[in-house]
């Protein structure tokens, strides 16, 4: 339960994307998957893209591995699955 309490607050919003946006998300997914992380959901991809865009605009260095790890780690559904898997393995 401690892991769930440390997760950032999630806010649900509806966004409208174009077909071009979705193609860009697919491209981001392919690039991020090269890190070894499985970032398949649009929400995780969008969160990763926002972090990359923010750092790019500020001319800050970013590490795809760190961003991918952070996005996966902070995702509540991923954490729930990992906790369930750990319980089964024990």
KELO-672874 format. One record per residue: residue in three letters; x, y, z of N, C-alpha, C in turn. Coordinates in steps of 0.1 Angstrom, whole numbers, plus 2048, in hexadecimal, padded with zeros to 3 digits. Layout:
# KELO-672874
<rest ALA&n_east X&n_north Y&n_up Z&ca_east X&ca_north Y&ca_up Z&c_east X&c_north Y&c_up Z>
...
//
This chain:
# KELO-672874
<rest UNK&n_east 808&n_north 7F4&n_up 800&ca_east 800&ca_north 800&ca_up 800&c_east 809&c_north 80D&c_up 800>
<rest UNK&n_east 815&n_north 80C&n_up 806&ca_east 81E&ca_north 817&ca_up 806&c_east 821&c_north 81C&c_up 7F8>
<rest UNK&n_east 823&n_north 813&n_up 7EE&ca_east 825&ca_north 817&ca_up 7E1&c_east 81A&c_north 81F&c_up 7DA>
<rest UNK&n_east 80E&n_north 81B&n_up 7DD&ca_east 802&ca_north 822&ca_up 7D8&c_east 801&c_north 830&c_up 7DE>
<rest UNK&n_east 805&n_north 832&n_up 7EA&ca_east 804&ca_north 83F&ca_up 7F1&c_east 80E&c_north 848&c_up 7EB>
<rest UNK&n_east 819&n_north 843&n_up 7E6&ca_east 824&ca_north 84B&ca_up 7E0&c_east 822&c_north 84F&c_up 7D1>
<rest UNK&n_east 818&n_north 849&n_up 7CB&ca_east 815&ca_north 84D&ca_up 7BD&c_east 810&c_north 85B&c_up 7BC>
<rest UNK&n_east 813&n_north 862&n_up 7B1&ca_east 80D&ca_north 86F&ca_up 7AF&c_east 7FE&c_north 86E&c_up 7AD>
<rest UNK&n_east 7F7&n_north 879&n_up 7B0&ca_east 7E9&ca_north 879&ca_up 7AE&c_east 7E6&c_north 879&c_up 79F>
<rest UNK&n_east 7DD&n_north 870&n_up 79B&ca_east 7D9&ca_north 86F&ca_up 78D&c_east 7CC&c_north 877&c_up 78B>
<rest UNK&n_east 7CC&n_north 87E&n_up 780&ca_east 7C0&ca_north 886&ca_up 77C&c_east 7BC&c_north 881&c_up 76F>
<rest UNK&n_east 7AF&n_north 87E&n_up 76D&ca_east 7AA&ca_north 879&ca_up 761&c_east 7A4&c_north 885&c_up 759>
<rest UNK&n_east 7A9&n_north 886&n_up 74C&ca_east 7A5&ca_north 891&ca_up 743&c_east 7A2&c_north 88A&c_up 736>
<rest UNK&n_east 799&n_north 890&n_up 72E&ca_east 797&ca_north 88B&ca_up 721&c_east 79E&c_north 895&c_up 717>
<rest UNK&n_east 7A6&n_north 88F&n_up 70E&ca_east 7AD&ca_north 897&ca_up 704&c_east 7A9&c_north 892&c_up 6F6>
<rest UNK&n_east 7AA&n_north 89B&n_up 6ED&ca_east 7A7&ca_north 897&ca_up 6DF&c_east 7B4&c_north 897&c_up 6D7>
<rest UNK&n_east 7B7&n_north 88C&n_up 6D0&ca_east 7C3&ca_north 88A&ca_up 6C9&c_east 7BF&c_north 888&c_up 6BA>
<rest UNK&n_east 7C8&n_north 88C&n_up 6B1&ca_east 7C6&ca_north 88A&ca_up 6A3&c_east 7CD&c_north 87D&c_up 69F>
<rest UNK&n_east 7CB&n_north 878&n_up 693&ca_east 7D1&ca_north 86C&ca_up 68E&c_east 7E1&c_north 86E&c_up 68E>
<rest UNK&n_east 7E5&n_north 87A&n_up 68B&ca_east 7F3&ca_north 87D&ca_up 68B&c_east 7F9&c_north 87C&c_up 699>
<rest UNK&n_east 7F1&n_north 881&n_up 6A3&ca_east 7F6&ca_north 880&ca_up 6B1&c_east 7F7&c_north 871&c_up 6B5>
<rest UNK&n_east 7EE&n_north 869&n_up 6B1&ca_east 7EF&ca_north 85A&ca_up 6B4&c_east 7FA&c_north 854&c_up 6AD>
<rest UNK&n_east 7FD&n_north 858&n_up 6A1&ca_east 809&ca_north 853&ca_up 69A&c_east 816&c_north 857&c_up 6A2>
<rest UNK&n_east 816&n_north 863&n_up 6A7&ca_east 822&ca_north 867&ca_up 6AF&c_east 823&c_north 85F&c_up 6BB>
<rest UNK&n_east 818&n_north 85D&n_up 6C2&ca_east 818&ca_north 854&ca_up 6CE&c_east 81D&c_north 846&c_up 6CB>
<rest UNK&n_east 819&n_north 841&n_up 6C0&ca_east 81F&ca_north 834&ca_up 6BC&c_east 82E&c_north 834&c_up 6BA>
<rest UNK&n_east 833&n_north 83F&n_up 6B4&ca_east 841&ca_north 841&ca_up 6B2&c_east 848&c_north 842&c_up 6C0>
<rest UNK&n_east 842&n_north 84A&n_up 6C9&ca_east 848&ca_north 84B&ca_up 6D6&c_east 848&c_north 83D&c_up 6DD>
<rest UNK&n_east 83D&n_north 836&n_up 6DC&ca_east 83D&ca_north 828&ca_up 6E2&c_east 848&c_north 81F&c_up 6DD>
<rest UNK&n_east 84A&n_north 820&n_up 6D0&ca_east 855&ca_north 818&ca_up 6CA&c_east 863&c_north 81C&c_up 6CF>
<rest UNK&n_east 865&n_north 829&n_up 6D1&ca_east 871&ca_north 82E&ca_up 6D6&c_east 873&c_north 82B&c_up 6E4>
<rest UNK&n_east 869&n_north 82D&n_up 6EC&ca_east 869&ca_north 82A&ca_up 6FB&c_east 86B&c_north 81B&c_up 6FD>
<rest UNK&n_east 865&n_north 812&n_up 6F5&ca_east 866&ca_north 804&ca_up 6F7&c_east 875&c_north 7FF&c_up 6F5>
<rest UNK&n_east 87D&n_north 807&n_up 6EE&ca_east 88B&ca_north 803&ca_up 6EC&c_east 893&c_north 805&c_up 6FA>
<rest UNK&n_east 88D&n_north 80B&n_up 703&ca_east 893&ca_north 80C&ca_up 711&c_east 891&c_north 800&c_up 719>
<rest UNK&n_east 888&n_north 7F7&n_up 714&ca_east 885&ca_north 7EB&ca_up 71B&c_east 878&c_north 7EC&c_up 723>
<rest UNK&n_east 873&n_north 7F8&n_up 725&ca_east 867&ca_north 7FA&ca_up 72C&c_east 85B&c_north 7F8&c_up 723>
<rest UNK&n_east 850&n_north 7F2&n_up 729&ca_east 844&ca_north 7F0&ca_up 721&c_east 83A&c_north 7FC&c_up 724>
<rest UNK&n_east 83B&n_north 806&n_up 71C&ca_east 832&ca_north 811&ca_up 71D&c_east 828&c_north 810&c_up 712>
<rest UNK&n_east 81D&n_north 80A&n_up 714&ca_east 814&ca_north 807&ca_up 709&c_east 807&c_north 810&c_up 70A>
<rest UNK&n_east 803&n_north 814&n_up 716&ca_east 7F7&ca_north 81C&ca_up 717&c_east 7F9&c_north 82A&c_up 713>
<rest UNK&n_east 7EF&n_north 830&n_up 70D&ca_east 7F0&ca_north 83E&ca_up 708&c_east 7F3&c_north 847&c_up 714>
<rest UNK&n_east 7ED&n_north 845&n_up 71F&ca_east 7F0&ca_north 84E&ca_up 72A&c_east 7FF&c_north 84E&c_up 72E>
<rest UNK&n_east 805&n_north 843&n_up 72F&ca_east 813&ca_north 842&ca_up 732&c_east 81C&c_north 849&c_up 727>
<rest UNK&n_east 818&n_north 846&n_up 71A&ca_east 81F&ca_north 84C&ca_up 70F&c_east 81E&c_north 85B&c_up 70F>
<rest UNK&n_east 812&n_north 860&n_up 712&ca_east 810&ca_north 86F&ca_up 713&c_east 818&c_north 875&c_up 71E>
<rest UNK&n_east 818&n_north 86E&n_up 72A&ca_east 820&ca_north 873&ca_up 735&c_east 82E&c_north 874&c_up 732>
<rest UNK&n_east 833&n_north 869&n_up 72B&ca_east 842&ca_north 869&ca_up 727&c_east 844&c_north 875&c_up 71D>
<rest UNK&n_east 83B&n_north 876&n_up 713&ca_east 83D&ca_north 881&ca_up 709&c_east 83D&c_north 88F&c_up 710>
<rest UNK&n_east 834&n_north 891&n_up 719&ca_east 834&ca_north 89E&ca_up 720&c_east 841&c_north 8A0&c_up 727>
<rest UNK&n_east 847&n_north 896&n_up 72E&ca_east 853&ca_north 898&ca_up 735&c_east 85F&c_north 89B&c_up 72B>
<rest UNK&n_east 85F&n_north 894&n_up 720&ca_east 869&ca_north 896&ca_up 716&c_east 868&c_north 8A4&c_up 710>
<rest UNK&n_east 85C&n_north 8A8&n_up 70C&ca_east 859&ca_north 8B5&ca_up 707&c_east 85D&c_north 8C0&c_up 710>
<rest UNK&n_east 85A&n_north 8BF&n_up 71D&ca_east 85D&ca_north 8C9&ca_up 727&c_east 86C&c_north 8CB&c_up 728>
<rest UNK&n_east 874&n_north 8BF&n_up 728&ca_east 882&ca_north 8C0&ca_up 729&c_east 888&c_north 8C6&c_up 71C>
<rest UNK&n_east 883&n_north 8C2&n_up 711&ca_east 888&ca_north 8C7&ca_up 704&c_east 886&c_north 8D6&c_up 703>
<rest UNK&n_east 87A&n_north 8DB&n_up 707&ca_east 878&ca_north 8E9&ca_up 706&c_east 881&c_north 8F1&c_up 70F>
<rest UNK&n_east 885&n_north 8EB&n_up 71A&ca_east 88E&ca_north 8F2&ca_up 723&c_east 89C&c_north 8EF&c_up 720>
<rest UNK&n_east 89F&n_north 8E8&n_up 715&ca_east 8AC&ca_north 8E4&ca_up 712&c_east 8B3&c_north 8DD&c_up 71D>
<rest UNK&n_east 8AC&n_north 8D4&n_up 724&ca_east 8B1&ca_north 8CC&ca_up 72F&c_east 8B4&c_north 8BE&c_up 729>
<rest UNK&n_east 8BF&n_north 8B8&n_up 72F&ca_east 8C2&ca_north 8AB&ca_up 72B&c_east 8B7&c_north 8A1&c_up 731>
<rest UNK&n_east 8B4&n_north 897&n_up 729&ca_east 8AA&ca_north 88D&ca_up 72E&c_east 8AF&c_north 87F&c_up 72A>
<rest UNK&n_east 8AC&n_north 876&n_up 733&ca_east 8B0&ca_north 868&ca_up 731&c_east 8A3&c_north 860&c_up 72E>
<rest UNK&n_east 8A1&n_north 85A&n_up 722&ca_east 895&ca_north 852&ca_up 71F&c_east 893&c_north 847&c_up 729>
<rest UNK&n_east 89D&n_north 841&n_up 72E&ca_east 89C&ca_north 836&ca_up 738&c_east 896&c_north 83B&c_up 745>
<rest UNK&n_east 89B&n_north 846&n_up 749&ca_east 896&ca_north 84C&ca_up 756&c_east 887&c_north 850&c_up 754>
<rest UNK&n_east 883&n_north 856&n_up 749&ca_east 876&ca_north 85A&ca_up 747&c_east 86D&c_north 84E&c_up 746>
<rest UNK&n_east 871&n_north 844&n_up 73E&ca_east 869&ca_north 838&ca_up 73D&c_east 867&c_north 831&c_up 74A>
<rest UNK&n_east 872&n_north 830&n_up 752&ca_east 871&ca_north 82A&ca_up 75F&c_east 867&c_north 831&c_up 768>
<rest UNK&n_east 868&n_north 83E&n_up 768&ca_east 860&ca_north 847&ca_up 771&c_east 851&c_north 845&c_up 76D>
<rest UNK&n_east 84E&n_north 845&n_up 760&ca_east 840&ca_north 844&ca_up 75B&c_east 83A&c_north 837&c_up 75F>
<rest UNK&n_east 842&n_north 82C&n_up 75D&ca_east 83D&ca_north 81F&ca_up 761&c_east 83C&c_north 81D&c_up 770>
<rest UNK&n_east 846&n_north 822&n_up 777&ca_east 845&ca_north 821&ca_up 786&c_east 83A&c_north 829&c_up 78C>
<rest UNK&n_east 836&n_north 834&n_up 786&ca_east 82B&ca_north 83D&ca_up 78C&c_east 81D&c_north 838&c_up 788>
<rest UNK&n_east 81D&n_north 82F&n_up 77E&ca_east 810&ca_north 82B&ca_up 779&c_east 809&c_north 822&c_up 784>
<rest UNK&n_east 7FE&n_north 825&n_up 789&ca_east 7F7&ca_north 81D&ca_up 793&c_east 7F4&c_north 80F&c_up 78E>
<rest UNK&n_east 7EF&n_north 80E&n_up 782&ca_east 7EB&ca_north 800&ca_up 77D&c_east 7F8&c_north 7F7&c_up 77C>
<rest UNK&n_east 803&n_north 7FD&n_up 778&ca_east 80F&ca_north 7F5&ca_up 777&c_east 814&c_north 7F1&c_up 784>
<rest UNK&n_east 813&n_north 7FA&n_up 78E&ca_east 817&ca_north 7F7&ca_up 79C&c_east 80E&c_north 7EC&c_up 7A1>
<rest UNK&n_east 801&n_north 7EC&n_up 79F&ca_east 7F8&ca_north 7E2&ca_up 7A4&c_east 7FC&c_north 7D5&c_up 79E>
<rest UNK&n_east 7FF&n_north 7D4&n_up 791&ca_east 803&ca_north 7C7&ca_up 78B&c_east 810&c_north 7C2&c_up 791>
<rest UNK&n_east 819&n_north 7CB&n_up 793&ca_east 826&ca_north 7C7&ca_up 799&c_east 824&c_north 7C2&c_up 7A7>
<rest UNK&n_east 81C&n_north 7C8&n_up 7AF&ca_east 819&ca_north 7C4&ca_up 7BD&c_east 812&c_north 7B6&c_up 7BD>
<rest UNK&n_east 809&n_north 7B4&n_up 7B4&ca_east 802&ca_north 7A7&ca_up 7B3&c_east 80C&c_north 79C&c_up 7AF>
<rest UNK&n_east 815&n_north 79F&n_up 7A5&ca_east 81F&ca_north 796&ca_up 7A1&c_east 828&c_north 792&c_up 7AC>
<rest UNK&n_east 82C&n_north 79C&n_up 7B4&ca_east 835&ca_north 79A&ca_up 7BF&c_east 82F&c_north 791&c_up 7C9>
<rest UNK&n_east 822&n_north 793&n_up 7CC&ca_east 81B&ca_north 78B&ca_up 7D6&c_east 81A&c_north 77C&c_up 7D1>
<rest UNK&n_east 818&n_north 77A&n_up 7C4&ca_east 817&ca_north 76D&ca_up 7BE&c_east 824&c_north 766&c_up 7BF>
<rest UNK&n_east 82F&n_north 76D&n_up 7BD&ca_east 83C&ca_north 767&ca_up 7BC&c_east 841&c_north 763&c_up 7CA>
<rest UNK&n_east 83B&n_north 769&n_up 7D5&ca_east 840&ca_north 766&ca_up 7E2&c_east 83A&c_north 75A&c_up 7E8>
//
